[in-house]
Amino acid sequence: MAAYFRDVRPQLRMSRAARDAATFVLWPPMPSRVGLGTPARPAWVALASVAAATLPRWARRMYRLPGLPTTDLAATAAGAALRAGLLVVPQGLREGPHRKQARERLGLDAIG
């Protein structure tokens, strides 16, 4: 990843379209009854914040996202905790129906 970002970084620019896409990902539109009446909005904001924090520092600066000296460490810890939590969920619940069907077609349903 480091080599990839080193190669493409000179080509990257903040544009209105990039800013709009980031806003949509970080704060997507939700019906009021969902955003206010369920934990969907706070859960999404938390997950999107962790995702944004995993961007390299220079990318966070380009998007004018907040960051503290501890942001990288906190993002790494949050990512590890999220992964550990998801691994506790049974595989049958982690996979969507399309992946299950593809695994069956390929004869991989018995392989973990």
C-alpha positions in Angstrom: 0.0 0.0 0.0 2.8 2.4 0.8 4.3 2.0 -2.6 0.9 2.4 -4.3 0.2 5.7 -2.4 3.8 6.9 -3.1 3.2 6.4 -6.8 -0.3 7.9 -7.0 0.0 10.7 -4.5 1.3 13.3 -6.9 -1.8 12.8 -9.1 -4.4 13.2 -6.2 -6.2 16.5 -5.8 -9.0 17.7 -3.6 -11.9 18.5 -5.9 -15.6 19.4 -5.3 -16.5 15.9 -6.5 -14.0 14.3 -4.0 -15.3 16.5 -1.2 -18.9 15.6 -2.0 -18.0 11.9 -2.1 -16.3 12.1 1.3 -19.2 13.9 2.8 -21.6 11.3 1.4 -19.6 8.5 2.9 -19.0 10.2 6.3 -22.6 11.6 6.6 -24.9 9.7 4.3 -28.5 10.8 3.8 -30.9 8.8 6.1 -34.6 9.1 6.6 -35.3 11.0 9.8 -37.0 8.1 11.5 -33.8 6.0 10.9 -31.3 8.7 11.7 -33.1 9.9 14.9 -35.0 6.8 15.9 -32.4 4.1 15.6 -28.7 3.8 16.5 -27.9 3.8 12.7 -26.6 7.4 12.6 -24.2 7.1 15.6 -23.0 3.7 14.5 -22.3 4.9 11.0 -20.5 8.0 12.2 -18.3 5.9 14.5 -17.5 3.4 11.7 -16.9 6.2 9.1 -14.7 8.1 11.6 -12.5 5.0 12.1 -12.3 4.5 8.4 -11.3 8.2 7.9 -8.7 7.9 10.6 -7.1 5.0 8.8 -6.2 7.3 5.9 -2.6 8.4 5.8 -2.0 11.7 7.5 -1.4 13.6 4.2 -4.8 12.3 2.9 -6.6 13.4 6.1 -5.0 16.8 5.7 -6.0 17.0 2.0 -9.6 16.3 3.1 -9.3 18.7 6.0 -10.3 16.0 8.4 -9.4 16.4 12.1 -6.5 14.5 13.5 -4.5 14.4 16.6 -1.0 13.0 17.2 -2.7 9.9 18.6 -5.1 9.4 15.6 -3.0 6.7 13.9 -2.6 4.7 17.1 -6.3 5.1 18.0 -7.3 4.0 14.4 -5.1 1.0 14.6 -6.5 0.0 18.0 -10.1 0.5 16.8 -9.5 -1.5 13.6 -8.0 -4.4 15.6 -11.0 -4.3 18.0 -13.5 -4.2 15.2 -11.8 -7.2 13.5 -11.7 -9.1 16.7 -15.4 -8.4 17.3 -16.3 -9.4 13.8 -14.4 -12.7 14.0 -16.7 -13.7 16.9 -19.7 -13.5 14.6 -20.4 -16.9 13.0 -19.2 -17.1 9.4 -22.7 -17.9 8.2 -23.8 -14.4 9.4 -20.7 -12.6 8.1 -21.2 -13.8 4.5 -23.9 -12.4 2.3 -26.0 -14.7 0.1 -24.0 -13.9 -3.1 -20.8 -15.0 -1.5 -22.4 -18.2 -0.1 -23.8 -19.0 -3.6 -20.5 -18.4 -5.2 -18.7 -20.6 -2.7 -21.2 -23.4 -3.3 -20.8 -23.1 -7.1 -17.0 -23.4 -6.7 -17.3 -26.3 -4.4 -15.8 -24.3 -1.5 -18.7 -24.6 0.9 -16.8 -27.2 3.0 -13.6 -25.0 3.1 -13.3 -22.3 5.8 
